[in-house]
Structures are given as structure tokens and as C-alpha cells.
Amino acid sequence: MSRNGISSLIYCLLICGVISTALIIKILHATGVFNG
């Protein structure tokens, strides 16, 4: 695998991690608001 491919793969993983973390925080915040 080329160095460019590895760096783009890491970049994609970072973006996916940030998006999933933001979604989890939003869901937890929404359930917290609904629960009380």
C-alpha cells in the first residue's frame, strides 16, 4: 500500500470517529433531555 493511501485511510478513520462521537453525544443529550 502506498503512503498516500495509508494517510488517506487514517484521515477517513479520523473523520468517521469525529462524526460517530458527535452523533453519540447528540443522542445522549437528546435522551437526557427527554428523560428529565
CHARMM internal coordinates of N, CA and C (Angstrom, degrees):
IC EDIT
DIST 1 N 1 CA 1.4645
DIST 1 CA 1 C 1.5373
ANGL 1 N 1 CA 1 C 109.38
DIST 1 C 2 N 1.3091
ANGL 1 CA 1 C 2 N 116.05
DIHE 1 N 1 CA 1 C 2 N 141.06
DIST 2 N 2 CA 1.4651
ANGL 1 C 2 N 2 CA 118.98
DIHE 1 CA 1 C 2 N 2 CA -177.77
DIST 2 CA 2 C 1.5339
ANGL 2 N 2 CA 2 C 110.96
DIHE 1 C 2 N 2 CA 2 C -79.36
DIST 2 C 3 N 1.3220
ANGL 2 CA 2 C 3 N 114.96
DIHE 2 N 2 CA 2 C 3 N 160.91
DIST 3 N 3 CA 1.4612
ANGL 2 C 3 N 3 CA 119.21
DIHE 2 CA 2 C 3 N 3 CA -179.43
DIST 3 CA 3 C 1.5340
ANGL 3 N 3 CA 3 C 110.33
DIHE 2 C 3 N 3 CA 3 C -63.65
DIST 3 C 4 N 1.3177
ANGL 3 CA 3 C 4 N 116.61
DIHE 3 N 3 CA 3 C 4 N -37.20
DIST 4 N 4 CA 1.4633
ANGL 3 C 4 N 4 CA 120.30
DIHE 3 CA 3 C 4 N 4 CA 180.00
DIST 4 CA 4 C 1.5284
ANGL 4 N 4 CA 4 C 110.50
DIHE 3 C 4 N 4 CA 4 C -63.21
DIST 4 C 5 N 1.3391
ANGL 4 CA 4 C 5 N 116.42
DIHE 4 N 4 CA 4 C 5 N -40.15
DIST 5 N 5 CA 1.4637
ANGL 4 C 5 N 5 CA 120.10
DIHE 4 CA 4 C 5 N 5 CA 179.45
DIST 5 CA 5 C 1.5169
ANGL 5 N 5 CA 5 C 111.27
DIHE 4 C 5 N 5 CA 5 C -65.05
DIST 5 C 6 N 1.3403
ANGL 5 CA 5 C 6 N 116.59
DIHE 5 N 5 CA 5 C 6 N -40.43
DIST 6 N 6 CA 1.4666
ANGL 5 C 6 N 6 CA 120.06
DIHE 5 CA 5 C 6 N 6 CA -179.62
DIST 6 CA 6 C 1.5266
ANGL 6 N 6 CA 6 C 110.11
DIHE 5 C 6 N 6 CA 6 C -65.75
DIST 6 C 7 N 1.3409
ANGL 6 CA 6 C 7 N 116.80
DIHE 6 N 6 CA 6 C 7 N -43.70
DIST 7 N 7 CA 1.4675
ANGL 6 C 7 N 7 CA 119.37
DIHE 6 CA 6 C 7 N 7 CA -179.01
DIST 7 CA 7 C 1.5256
ANGL 7 N 7 CA 7 C 110.59
DIHE 6 C 7 N 7 CA 7 C -65.04
DIST 7 C 8 N 1.3302
ANGL 7 CA 7 C 8 N 118.00
DIHE 7 N 7 CA 7 C 8 N -38.64
DIST 8 N 8 CA 1.4671
ANGL 7 C 8 N 8 CA 120.29
DIHE 7 CA 7 C 8 N 8 CA 179.12
DIST 8 CA 8 C 1.5237
ANGL 8 N 8 CA 8 C 110.20
DIHE 7 C 8 N 8 CA 8 C -68.23
DIST 8 C 9 N 1.3486
ANGL 8 CA 8 C 9 N 117.06
DIHE 8 N 8 CA 8 C 9 N -34.22
DIST 9 N 9 CA 1.4615
ANGL 8 C 9 N 9 CA 120.57
DIHE 8 CA 8 C 9 N 9 CA 178.30
DIST 9 CA 9 C 1.5235
ANGL 9 N 9 CA 9 C 110.00
DIHE 8 C 9 N 9 CA 9 C -66.42
DIST 9 C 10 N 1.3351
ANGL 9 CA 9 C 10 N 117.07
DIHE 9 N 9 CA 9 C 10 N -43.13
DIST 10 N 10 CA 1.4711
ANGL 9 C 10 N 10 CA 120.67
DIHE 9 CA 9 C 10 N 10 CA 178.39
DIST 10 CA 10 C 1.5302
ANGL 10 N 10 CA 10 C 109.33
DIHE 9 C 10 N 10 CA 10 C -63.70
DIST 10 C 11 N 1.3268
ANGL 10 CA 10 C 11 N 116.72
DIHE 10 N 10 CA 10 C 11 N -40.74
DIST 11 N 11 CA 1.4611
ANGL 10 C 11 N 11 CA 121.49
DIHE 10 CA 10 C 11 N 11 CA 179.34
DIST 11 CA 11 C 1.5330
ANGL 11 N 11 CA 11 C 110.32
DIHE 10 C 11 N 11 CA 11 C -60.74
DIST 11 C 12 N 1.3370
ANGL 11 CA 11 C 12 N 116.50
DIHE 11 N 11 CA 11 C 12 N -43.19
DIST 12 N 12 CA 1.4642
ANGL 11 C 12 N 12 CA 121.46
DIHE 11 CA 11 C 12 N 12 CA 179.27
DIST 12 CA 12 C 1.5226
ANGL 12 N 12 CA 12 C 110.15
DIHE 11 C 12 N 12 CA 12 C -63.89
DIST 12 C 13 N 1.3367
ANGL 12 CA 12 C 13 N 116.61
DIHE 12 N 12 CA 12 C 13 N -42.79
DIST 13 N 13 CA 1.4650
ANGL 12 C 13 N 13 CA 120.37
DIHE 12 CA 12 C 13 N 13 CA 179.67
DIST 13 CA 13 C 1.5239
ANGL 13 N 13 CA 13 C 109.99
DIHE 12 C 13 N 13 CA 13 C -62.87
DIST 13 C 14 N 1.3258
ANGL 13 CA 13 C 14 N 117.29
DIHE 13 N 13 CA 13 C 14 N -40.30
DIST 14 N 14 CA 1.4685
ANGL 13 C 14 N 14 CA 120.31
DIHE 13 CA 13 C 14 N 14 CA 179.34
DIST 14 CA 14 C 1.5247
ANGL 14 N 14 CA 14 C 110.16
DIHE 13 C 14 N 14 CA 14 C -62.86
DIST 14 C 15 N 1.3328
ANGL 14 CA 14 C 15 N 117.15
DIHE 14 N 14 CA 14 C 15 N -44.25
DIST 15 N 15 CA 1.4672
ANGL 14 C 15 N 15 CA 120.81
DIHE 14 CA 14 C 15 N 15 CA -179.79
DIST 15 CA 15 C 1.5340
ANGL 15 N 15 CA 15 C 110.05
DIHE 14 C 15 N 15 CA 15 C -63.06
DIST 15 C 16 N 1.3415
ANGL 15 CA 15 C 16 N 116.05
DIHE 15 N 15 CA 15 C 16 N -44.58
DIST 16 N 16 CA 1.4662
ANGL 15 C 16 N 16 CA 119.65
DIHE 15 CA 15 C 16 N 16 CA 179.77
DIST 16 CA 16 C 1.5257
ANGL 16 N 16 CA 16 C 110.03
DIHE 15 C 16 N 16 CA 16 C -62.07
DIST 16 C 17 N 1.3247
ANGL 16 CA 16 C 17 N 117.81
DIHE 16 N 16 CA 16 C 17 N -40.06
DIST 17 N 17 CA 1.4677
ANGL 16 C 17 N 17 CA 121.56
DIHE 16 CA 16 C 17 N 17 CA 179.83
DIST 17 CA 17 C 1.5184
ANGL 17 N 17 CA 17 C 110.98
DIHE 16 C 17 N 17 CA 17 C -63.74
DIST 17 C 18 N 1.3216
ANGL 17 CA 17 C 18 N 116.44
DIHE 17 N 17 CA 17 C 18 N -43.30
DIST 18 N 18 CA 1.4670
ANGL 17 C 18 N 18 CA 120.00
DIHE 17 CA 17 C 18 N 18 CA -179.48
DIST 18 CA 18 C 1.5273
ANGL 18 N 18 CA 18 C 110.28
DIHE 17 C 18 N 18 CA 18 C -64.97
DIST 18 C 19 N 1.3292
ANGL 18 CA 18 C 19 N 116.76
DIHE 18 N 18 CA 18 C 19 N -43.52
DIST 19 N 19 CA 1.4694
ANGL 18 C 19 N 19 CA 120.63
DIHE 18 CA 18 C 19 N 19 CA -179.03
DIST 19 CA 19 C 1.5294
ANGL 19 N 19 CA 19 C 110.40
DIHE 18 C 19 N 19 CA 19 C -64.49
DIST 19 C 20 N 1.3454
ANGL 19 CA 19 C 20 N 117.13
DIHE 19 N 19 CA 19 C 20 N -45.12
DIST 20 N 20 CA 1.4660
ANGL 19 C 20 N 20 CA 119.89
DIHE 19 CA 19 C 20 N 20 CA -178.97
DIST 20 CA 20 C 1.5218
ANGL 20 N 20 CA 20 C 110.09
DIHE 19 C 20 N 20 CA 20 C -65.28
DIST 20 C 21 N 1.3395
ANGL 20 CA 20 C 21 N 117.81
DIHE 20 N 20 CA 20 C 21 N -38.76
DIST 21 N 21 CA 1.4694
ANGL 20 C 21 N 21 CA 120.30
DIHE 20 CA 20 C 21 N 21 CA 178.76
DIST 21 CA 21 C 1.5260
ANGL 21 N 21 CA 21 C 109.91
DIHE 20 C 21 N 21 CA 21 C -63.79
DIST 21 C 22 N 1.3254
ANGL 21 CA 21 C 22 N 117.17
DIHE 21 N 21 CA 21 C 22 N -42.89
DIST 22 N 22 CA 1.4610
ANGL 21 C 22 N 22 CA 120.74
DIHE 21 CA 21 C 22 N 22 CA 179.59
DIST 22 CA 22 C 1.5266
ANGL 22 N 22 CA 22 C 110.46
DIHE 21 C 22 N 22 CA 22 C -63.25
DIST 22 C 23 N 1.3427
ANGL 22 CA 22 C 23 N 116.93
DIHE 22 N 22 CA 22 C 23 N -40.33
DIST 23 N 23 CA 1.4655
ANGL 22 C 23 N 23 CA 120.42
DIHE 22 CA 22 C 23 N 23 CA 178.92
DIST 23 CA 23 C 1.5165
ANGL 23 N 23 CA 23 C 110.44
DIHE 22 C 23 N 23 CA 23 C -64.33
DIST 23 C 24 N 1.3486
ANGL 23 CA 23 C 24 N 117.31
DIHE 23 N 23 CA 23 C 24 N -44.21
DIST 24 N 24 CA 1.4674
ANGL 23 C 24 N 24 CA 120.72
DIHE 23 CA 23 C 24 N 24 CA -179.44
DIST 24 CA 24 C 1.5260
ANGL 24 N 24 CA 24 C 109.87
DIHE 23 C 24 N 24 CA 24 C -62.00
DIST 24 C 25 N 1.3403
ANGL 24 CA 24 C 25 N 117.07
DIHE 24 N 24 CA 24 C 25 N -43.07
DIST 25 N 25 CA 1.4707
ANGL 24 C 25 N 25 CA 120.18
DIHE 24 CA 24 C 25 N 25 CA 179.58
DIST 25 CA 25 C 1.5292
ANGL 25 N 25 CA 25 C 109.89
DIHE 24 C 25 N 25 CA 25 C -63.56
DIST 25 C 26 N 1.3271
ANGL 25 CA 25 C 26 N 116.82
DIHE 25 N 25 CA 25 C 26 N -42.02
DIST 26 N 26 CA 1.4723
ANGL 25 C 26 N 26 CA 119.71
DIHE 25 CA 25 C 26 N 26 CA 179.16
DIST 26 CA 26 C 1.5243
ANGL 26 N 26 CA 26 C 110.65
DIHE 25 C 26 N 26 CA 26 C -62.75
DIST 26 C 27 N 1.3515
ANGL 26 CA 26 C 27 N 117.23
DIHE 26 N 26 CA 26 C 27 N -44.42
DIST 27 N 27 CA 1.4702
ANGL 26 C 27 N 27 CA 121.18
DIHE 26 CA 26 C 27 N 27 CA -179.18
DIST 27 CA 27 C 1.5269
ANGL 27 N 27 CA 27 C 109.90
DIHE 26 C 27 N 27 CA 27 C -63.93
DIST 27 C 28 N 1.3457
ANGL 27 CA 27 C 28 N 116.55
DIHE 27 N 27 CA 27 C 28 N -45.48
DIST 28 N 28 CA 1.4692
ANGL 27 C 28 N 28 CA 119.84
DIHE 27 CA 27 C 28 N 28 CA 179.80
DIST 28 CA 28 C 1.5218
ANGL 28 N 28 CA 28 C 109.84
DIHE 27 C 28 N 28 CA 28 C -62.54
DIST 28 C 29 N 1.3203
ANGL 28 CA 28 C 29 N 118.10
DIHE 28 N 28 CA 28 C 29 N -41.42
DIST 29 N 29 CA 1.4609
ANGL 28 C 29 N 29 CA 121.74
DIHE 28 CA 28 C 29 N 29 CA 179.60
DIST 29 CA 29 C 1.5238
ANGL 29 N 29 CA 29 C 110.42
DIHE 28 C 29 N 29 CA 29 C -64.50
DIST 29 C 30 N 1.3433
ANGL 29 CA 29 C 30 N 116.67
DIHE 29 N 29 CA 29 C 30 N -42.34
DIST 30 N 30 CA 1.4664
ANGL 29 C 30 N 30 CA 120.89
DIHE 29 CA 29 C 30 N 30 CA -179.90
DIST 30 CA 30 C 1.5236
ANGL 30 N 30 CA 30 C 110.31
DIHE 29 C 30 N 30 CA 30 C -64.42
DIST 30 C 31 N 1.3432
ANGL 30 CA 30 C 31 N 117.19
DIHE 30 N 30 CA 30 C 31 N -45.85
DIST 31 N 31 CA 1.4658
ANGL 30 C 31 N 31 CA 119.44
DIHE 30 CA 30 C 31 N 31 CA -179.40
DIST 31 CA 31 C 1.5185
ANGL 31 N 31 CA 31 C 109.85
DIHE 30 C 31 N 31 CA 31 C -66.56
DIST 31 C 32 N 1.3335
ANGL 31 CA 31 C 32 N 118.13
DIHE 31 N 31 CA 31 C 32 N -35.66
DIST 32 N 32 CA 1.4648
ANGL 31 C 32 N 32 CA 121.04
DIHE 31 CA 31 C 32 N 32 CA 178.13
DIST 32 CA 32 C 1.5193
ANGL 32 N 32 CA 32 C 110.06
DIHE 31 C 32 N 32 CA 32 C -63.46
DIST 32 C 33 N 1.3366
ANGL 32 CA 32 C 33 N 117.22
DIHE 32 N 32 CA 32 C 33 N -41.50
DIST 33 N 33 CA 1.4645
ANGL 32 C 33 N 33 CA 120.90
DIHE 32 CA 32 C 33 N 33 CA 179.31
DIST 33 CA 33 C 1.5276
ANGL 33 N 33 CA 33 C 109.76
DIHE 32 C 33 N 33 CA 33 C -66.35
DIST 33 C 34 N 1.3411
ANGL 33 CA 33 C 34 N 116.94
DIHE 33 N 33 CA 33 C 34 N -42.75
DIST 34 N 34 CA 1.4612
ANGL 33 C 34 N 34 CA 119.95
DIHE 33 CA 33 C 34 N 34 CA -178.53
DIST 34 CA 34 C 1.5228
ANGL 34 N 34 CA 34 C 111.10
DIHE 33 C 34 N 34 CA 34 C -68.58
DIST 34 C 35 N 1.3431
ANGL 34 CA 34 C 35 N 117.38
DIHE 34 N 34 CA 34 C 35 N -35.36
DIST 35 N 35 CA 1.4634
ANGL 34 C 35 N 35 CA 120.31
DIHE 34 CA 34 C 35 N 35 CA -176.80
DIST 35 CA 35 C 1.5205
ANGL 35 N 35 CA 35 C 111.82
DIHE 34 C 35 N 35 CA 35 C -78.06
DIST 35 C 36 N 1.3106
ANGL 35 CA 35 C 36 N 118.36
DIHE 35 N 35 CA 35 C 36 N -19.90
DIST 36 N 36 CA 1.4296
ANGL 35 C 36 N 36 CA 114.64
DIHE 35 CA 35 C 36 N 36 CA 176.95
DIST 36 CA 36 C 1.4994
ANGL 36 N 36 CA 36 C 114.17
DIHE 35 C 36 N 36 CA 36 C 158.58
END
COOR INIT
IC SEED 1 N 1 CA 1 C
IC BUILD
